[in-house]
């Protein structure tokens, strides 16, 4: 697989650093994991993530919407329900995170990094 040369690594406008900062939210990967199989209402997300406060969940959802990873859809019913789902960009990111998960399971994760740091 051919990759583009990395530019601006360590700079304030480094795309890789920006992406890692976005994914570095405490619950971001769990939110993405919940939405991989389909859209969810806010309350469904809250039930799936019981240890996340509404305030934190709202803030992380806003960040992901701003980054165009998620889409927010108002249902227009009397209850004012809102659905969250992955955007096309978010589905692409979910596939990348799935490969990263597989890499970690196959030995490229924590145990491997411990061995590398002790070398």
C-alpha positions in Angstrom: 0.0 0.0 0.0 1.4 3.3 -1.0 1.2 6.2 1.5 1.7 9.9 1.1 4.8 11.5 2.7 4.0 12.9 6.1 4.1 16.6 6.2 4.1 19.0 9.1 4.7 16.3 11.8 4.7 18.0 15.1 3.4 21.3 13.7 0.1 22.8 14.9 -1.5 22.0 11.5 -0.3 18.4 11.2 -3.3 16.3 9.9 -2.1 13.2 11.7 -1.7 15.0 15.0 -5.1 16.6 14.5 -6.7 13.2 13.9 -5.0 11.6 16.9 -6.2 14.5 19.1 -9.7 14.0 17.9 -9.5 10.2 18.6 -7.9 10.9 21.9 -11.2 11.9 23.5 -11.8 9.7 26.5 -14.9 8.1 25.0 -14.5 8.8 21.3 -13.6 5.3 20.1 -16.5 3.8 22.2 -18.9 6.2 20.6 -17.6 5.2 17.1 -17.9 1.6 18.1 -21.5 2.0 19.1 -22.4 3.6 15.8 -20.6 1.1 13.5 -23.7 -1.0 13.2 -26.2 1.8 12.7 -27.6 5.1 13.9 -28.6 5.6 17.5 -30.7 8.1 19.4 -28.9 10.2 22.0 -30.6 8.2 24.8 -29.6 4.9 23.2 -26.0 6.1 23.1 -26.3 7.1 26.7 -27.5 3.6 27.7 -24.7 2.0 25.7 -22.2 4.2 27.5 -23.5 4.2 31.1 -20.3 5.6 32.6 -20.3 8.7 30.3 -22.2 11.8 31.6 -24.7 13.5 29.3 -22.5 16.6 29.3 -19.3 14.7 28.2 -21.3 12.7 25.6 -22.8 15.9 24.1 -19.3 17.5 23.9 -17.7 14.5 22.2 -20.6 14.2 19.8 -20.3 17.9 18.9 -16.5 17.4 18.2 -17.2 14.5 16.0 -19.9 16.3 14.1 -17.6 19.3 13.6 -14.9 17.0 12.3 -17.5 15.5 9.9 -17.1 12.1 11.4 -20.7 11.9 12.6 -24.0 13.2 11.2 -26.8 14.5 13.5 -30.4 14.0 12.1 -33.4 15.6 13.8 -36.4 13.3 13.5 -38.9 16.1 13.5 -41.3 14.3 15.9 -43.0 15.7 19.0 -40.4 14.2 21.2 -37.6 16.2 19.5 -35.5 13.0 19.0 -32.1 13.2 17.3 -30.2 10.3 15.7 -26.5 10.1 15.4 -24.7 8.1 12.7 -21.4 7.8 10.9 -20.8 10.0 7.9 -19.1 8.5 4.9 -15.9 9.9 6.4 -16.8 8.3 9.7 -17.3 4.9 8.1 -13.9 5.2 6.4 -12.4 6.0 9.8 -14.2 3.1 11.4 -12.7 0.7 8.9 -9.2 2.1 9.7 -9.9 1.6 13.4 -11.0 -1.9 12.8 -7.7 -2.7 11.1 -5.9 -1.0 14.0 -7.9 -3.2 16.4 -6.9 -6.3 14.4 -3.3 -5.2 14.4 -3.4 -4.9 18.2 -5.1 -8.3 18.6 -2.5 -9.9 16.3 0.3 -8.9 18.7 1.1 -5.4 17.4 -0.5 -3.8 20.4 0.5 -3.3 24.0 2.6 -6.3 24.6 4.6 -5.7 21.4 5.2 -2.0 22.4 6.4 -3.1 25.9 9.0 -5.4 24.2 10.1 -2.5 21.9 10.5 -0.1 24.7 12.7 -2.6 26.6 15.0 -3.2 23.7 
